[in-house]
């Protein structure tokens, strides 16, 4: 249920950004502005190192972020709903939640982050058991074993 709920949240957030158009410019500029304390003696909402990253990399490459954010949200949601690469999708969701939190946006990010942590920590390998991962994981392990040189790659070698 957690996987489906979190997946739905990401899928719909990404879908709305895709169909309505998304421009991260003002969000990024606002996050950089939050690195300056609102009043004397107050602590900034956004840490200086993160504001430096946003100012030096994200804002100059805003077109890349205009693509990555909506499609990343949509694909994380789709993967979680389908149970495909579930742990990877949940971790990528966590990365986005951390980025949004570091940028000074609370919203639903702490809630989703906590649920994704539960999904990864407690669900582990079974998080996608009811989904595409049920069939995909054995195929992927077999592929990795062939790629890396046999049974040793999967930890199933006989000693």
Secondary structure by P-SEA (a helix, b strand, c coil): caaaaaaaaaaaaaaaaaaacccaaaaaaaaaaacccccccccccccaaaaaaaaaccccaaaaaacaaaaaaaaaaaaaaaccaaaaaaaaaaaaaaaaaaaccccaaaaaaaaaaaaaaccccccccccccaaaaaaaaaaaaaaaccccccccccc
